[in-house]
Amino acid sequence: MAKVEEKGIQTKKAEDMSKWYEEVCLKSEIVEFSTVKGCMVIRPRGYSIWEKIKEHFELTINKPLGVKNAYFPLFIPESFFHKETEHAEGFSPEVAWIDKELTGDGERLAIRPTSETIMYDSYSRWIRSYRDLPLKINQWCNVVRWETKATRLFLRSREFLWQEGHNVYETPEECETETIDIIKRYAALCENLLAMPVLVGKKSEKEKFAGAVHTYTIEGFMPDGKALQSGTSHNLGDGFGKAFGISFLGKDEKKHTPFQNSWGLSTRLIGGLVMTHSDDKGLVLPPMVAENKLVIIPLIFKKDKEAVLEKAKELTDDLKAFNPILDDSEEYSPGYKYAEYELQGIPLRIELGPRDLENNQVMIKTRIGEEKIAVPFSELEKRIPEILEEMQNELLRKAKERMDSQKMSVSSTEGFEKAIEKSKLIRMNWCGEPPCELDIKEKTGATTRCTLLEEEKAEGECPFCNKEAKEVMYFSRSY
Ligand SMILES: [Zn+2]
């Protein structure tokens, strides 16, 4: 039996966030390193978080927008890749290939880094007339991007899980409206489900998706001062349509090329969730993504042992809507159990001892609260949802407060450099020019994150190149 001290988190979040993050991920048993380099094993406790994200996604995005799920092959013929030049160039450094000696098809096959090309090959057969539009398809799948940088659990791995939506519309207006609507729905998912605030905005020319007209993004901001790009929605215009020969006969009886978007979010969100809320005791899960909302721990003494155990079982049954864990094992002390379930991030702990039994109550403690509160048996079913909701709201409130405290407006290059040293999320009037963006990155290590969707009016000049400021851009270091 491992000692509590050894099982618990050894690194402080405030001291070494990177090491702390890895420890929380591994010791809470949501994920482990695979023997396969650069890959991870998502364990049941981590996969259940992904399932909650999927459920919420289906309910708040696919269903209201009328998006249907489908599945396309993992392998993409090289010739498909090269149909859209910018797209091929953008992805070529990180594509894993299967040699043509092996495929026997006379051409190499890519392992999908994203599925635009293979899906649009099908779309070119499926779309004939305006009656086939809009076409809205989503795929839940894995993708492979052959990272050469150091990989990090959930944040950067060679293979990860995601969803990719690919819609086709008659008009550019419909396409743009829904591309924006989707990024807003992504932001709502982050806030409402994961209690994770994000900036919602548009990427710079340099940072947009390969082959897109423009890219919208949601950017989380982590306590260590690094942004986490958490989801993107790309307006692809009619470029892919032309490259893949997708066309439709309009109401005017003429042939037209349709307009498209693609949009995705991935298991990277789980990394953002861990960094945003967890603490020195381990994982903290917003109640809405927790598979088990509570753990029931009977306090076993000689006195009234049988009665306490019996009541604990009865409560487990009564509260099954919250998928409770009952830990009535006798080989571990209550203190040991408390630490274990705090490490796992179970939102609520219910303690029941002989004295509680006499008083017809339990003691409840939330994963983030300081105090235990007494709740009568008769009020449990009413109080638990309220306590969980309060905890969910409190996590979002705290995360917003922290993120706001890290925002800083700067108007000079010195101010910019100081802000980066202090791990800030920088707001700056900026020229918008790609060479200036490169210059800032080289000098400071910071990259553009986005301009906000709710447009902010630019003023004055760009501190780095003294040209007229065209937009208000957010900058920071990033994952
Ligand atoms: Zn500039």
Boltz pocket constraint, residues with backbone or C-beta under 6 A from the ligand:
constraints:
  - pocket:
      binder: B
      contacts: [[A, 430], [A, 431], [A, 432], [A, 433], [A, 436], [A, 437], [A, 462], [A, 463], [A, 464], [A, 465], [A, 466], [A, 467]]
      max_distance: 6.0
